[in-house]
Amino acid sequence: MATFSTGSDAINRNCRITVDRSPSTANTTANTRLATFFARPGWGVFSRSMAAIFGGYALAAVTSVFCALALPGARGQTVLTGMLLAIVVCACAALWAFATRTALRAWIGILLPTVVMAAVARALGAWA
């Protein structure tokens, strides 16, 4: 007669998890604790939220200035166009912050265009 083991016994026998229990230095332990602290999903959501709020605001402000300087036409019309476009850009920045895979990509995708447009606006005479 064959004997059958329960499912949990078979799982425990087949799946072995090895844990390193060797003593480690305090610095390594601190780095590990810090890494696990920031690996929590809440920090990614917090970082993306900050990118959407503050990065989106910065991108919208620079977009408004850039459009006011770079677009052809009357000064009042280009300022208004820049301000209206900045509203759309701010909304898209918030969408971008939560659509990317990582929070780092969210920050890079928002800050890189901000810096580029600010540099071009400065070259065109903004903040002189």
C-alpha positions in Angstrom: 0.0 0.0 0.0 1.4 3.4 -1.0 1.3 6.2 1.5 0.5 9.7 0.4 1.7 12.8 2.2 -0.4 15.8 2.7 0.0 18.8 0.4 1.8 20.9 2.9 4.4 18.2 3.6 5.2 17.9 -0.1 5.5 21.7 -0.4 7.8 21.9 2.6 10.0 19.1 1.2 10.3 20.5 -2.3 10.6 24.2 -1.6 13.6 25.0 0.4 14.4 28.6 1.2 18.0 29.3 2.4 18.5 32.3 4.6 22.0 33.7 5.2 22.3 34.0 9.0 25.9 35.0 9.1 26.7 38.1 11.1 27.0 41.2 9.1 28.4 44.6 9.7 26.3 47.4 11.1 26.7 49.5 7.9 25.4 46.6 5.7 22.5 46.1 8.1 21.7 49.9 8.0 21.8 49.9 4.2 19.6 46.8 4.0 17.1 48.4 6.4 17.1 51.6 4.4 16.6 49.7 1.1 13.7 47.8 2.5 12.2 51.0 3.9 12.2 52.7 0.5 11.2 49.5 -1.3 7.7 49.9 0.1 5.1 50.8 -2.5 4.0 53.8 -0.5 7.2 55.6 -1.2 6.8 55.1 -5.0 3.3 56.6 -4.8 4.6 59.5 -2.7 7.5 60.2 -5.1 5.1 60.0 -8.1 2.7 62.4 -6.3 5.5 64.9 -5.7 6.6 64.6 -9.3 3.0 65.2 -10.5 2.4 68.1 -8.2 5.6 70.0 -8.0 7.2 68.8 -11.2 4.0 69.3 -13.1 3.7 72.9 -11.8 7.3 73.6 -12.7 6.8 72.2 -16.2 3.6 74.2 -16.7 5.3 77.4 -15.5 8.3 77.0 -17.8 6.0 76.0 -20.7 4.0 79.2 -20.3 7.2 81.3 -20.4 8.7 79.3 -23.3 5.5 79.7 -25.4 5.3 83.4 -24.6 8.8 83.9 -26.0 9.0 81.3 -28.8 5.6 81.6 -30.5 5.2 84.2 -33.2 2.4 86.7 -32.9 1.3 89.5 -30.6 2.7 89.4 -27.1 -0.7 89.1 -25.4 -1.8 86.3 -27.7 1.3 84.3 -27.1 1.1 84.7 -23.4 -2.5 83.5 -23.4 -1.7 80.6 -25.6 1.2 79.7 -23.4 -1.0 79.8 -20.3 -3.7 77.6 -21.9 -1.1 75.1 -23.1 0.4 75.0 -19.6 -2.9 73.7 -18.2 -2.8 70.8 -20.6 0.9 70.2 -19.9 0.3 70.1 -16.2 -2.5 67.5 -16.6 -0.3 65.4 -18.9 2.6 65.6 -16.4 0.3 64.1 -13.7 -0.7 61.3 -16.1 2.9 60.7 -17.0 4.0 60.5 -13.4 1.6 57.6 -12.7 1.9 55.9 -16.2 5.6 55.1 -16.1 7.1 52.0 -14.7 9.3 53.6 -12.0 9.2 56.9 -10.0 12.7 57.7 -11.4 11.3 57.6 -15.0 8.5 59.9 -13.8 10.9 62.4 -12.4 13.2 62.3 -15.5 10.3 62.6 -17.9 9.1 65.7 -16.1 12.3 67.4 -15.2 14.2 66.9 -18.5 11.7 68.9 -20.6 11.5 71.5 -17.9 15.2 72.1 -17.9 15.4 72.1 -21.7 12.6 74.6 -22.1 14.0 76.8 -19.3 17.4 76.8 -21.0 15.9 77.8 -24.4 13.6 80.4 -22.7 16.7 81.9 -21.0 18.6 82.0 -24.3 15.6 83.8 -25.8 15.8 86.5 -23.1 13.6 85.3 -20.2 14.6 86.2 -16.7 17.0 88.8 -18.0 
